[in-house]
């Protein structure tokens, strides 16, 4: 991996991590909501997850890193968990997606560090 690829991988991974942490925090709030408020929150969260999923697929296609595509696949399954109000399982799946999405950042950091960019 050259320095330019490392920067791309790192930026995609960091953005994904930030967004996925937000998904985890939003999922935790769903426990407390009731009725129409919960219904609306679930719908908005699913839209946000869909946008992150698309971003991860784009990252995978651009960088050729399978980890991004695997994280996107995990997010696809999370939408059903939210529909079924299985929020514990959804949070576990988000954690798994974070791990997948941040693996390219670790590899990129090594390259950037070796080339004295960080």
C-alpha positions in Angstrom: 0.0 0.0 0.0 1.4 3.4 -1.0 1.0 6.6 1.0 -2.0 7.8 -1.0 -3.8 4.6 -0.6 -3.0 4.6 3.1 -4.5 8.1 3.5 -7.7 7.0 1.7 -8.0 3.8 3.8 -7.4 5.8 7.0 -10.0 8.5 6.2 -12.7 6.0 5.1 -12.1 3.9 8.2 -12.2 6.9 10.6 -15.4 8.2 9.1 -17.0 4.8 9.3 -15.9 4.4 12.9 -17.3 7.8 13.9 -20.6 7.0 12.2 -20.9 3.5 13.7 -20.2 4.8 17.2 -23.1 7.2 16.6 -25.3 4.3 15.5 -24.4 2.4 18.7 -25.4 5.4 20.8 -28.6 6.0 18.9 -29.5 2.3 19.3 -29.1 2.5 23.0 -31.6 5.3 23.2 -34.3 3.2 21.5 -34.8 1.2 24.7 -36.3 4.3 26.4 -38.7 5.4 23.6 -42.3 4.5 23.3 -45.0 4.5 20.7 -44.8 6.9 17.8 -41.5 8.3 19.1 -39.9 4.9 18.9 -41.4 4.2 15.5 -40.0 7.5 14.1 -36.6 7.0 15.8 -36.3 3.5 14.3 -37.1 4.8 10.8 -34.5 7.6 11.0 -31.9 5.2 12.5 -32.5 2.8 9.6 -32.0 5.6 7.1 -28.8 6.6 8.7 -27.6 3.0 8.8 -28.4 2.7 5.1 -26.3 5.8 4.3 -23.4 4.4 6.3 -23.8 1.1 4.5 -23.6 2.8 1.1 -20.5 4.7 2.3 -18.8 1.5 3.3 -19.6 -0.2 0.0 -18.1 2.8 -1.8 -15.0 2.6 0.5 -14.7 -1.1 -0.3 -15.0 -0.5 -4.0 -12.5 2.3 -4.1 -9.9 0.8 -1.7 -10.5 -2.9 -2.6 -10.5 -3.6 1.2 -12.9 -6.5 1.9 -13.2 -5.4 5.5 -15.3 -2.4 4.4 -17.6 -4.6 2.4 -18.0 -7.0 5.3 -18.9 -4.1 7.6 -21.5 -3.0 5.1 -23.0 -6.6 5.1 -23.3 -6.5 8.8 -25.2 -3.2 8.7 -27.6 -4.7 6.2 -28.6 -7.2 8.8 -28.9 -4.6 11.6 -31.9 -3.0 10.0 -33.9 -6.2 10.5 -32.7 -6.4 14.1 -34.0 -2.9 14.7 -37.4 -3.8 13.1 -37.6 -6.7 15.5 -36.6 -4.5 18.4 -33.6 -6.8 19.1 -31.5 -3.8 20.2 -29.0 -5.9 22.2 -28.1 -8.0 19.2 -28.1 -4.8 17.0 -25.5 -3.2 19.3 -23.3 -6.4 19.2 -23.5 -6.3 15.4 -22.5 -2.6 15.3 -19.5 -3.5 17.5 -18.6 -6.1 15.0 -19.0 -3.7 12.1 -16.7 -1.2 13.9 -14.0 -3.8 14.2 -14.3 -4.6 10.5 -14.3 -1.0 9.4 -11.4 0.0 11.5 -9.0 -2.8 10.4 -7.9 -0.9 7.3 -7.1 2.1 9.5 -4.6 0.1 11.5 -2.9 -1.1 8.3 -2.9 2.5 6.9 -1.5 3.9 10.2 1.5 1.6 9.9 2.2 2.8 6.3 1.7 6.5 7.3 3.9 6.1 10.3 6.7 4.4 8.3 6.6 7.3 5.9 6.7 9.8 8.7 3.2 11.3 7.9 2.1 10.7 11.5 
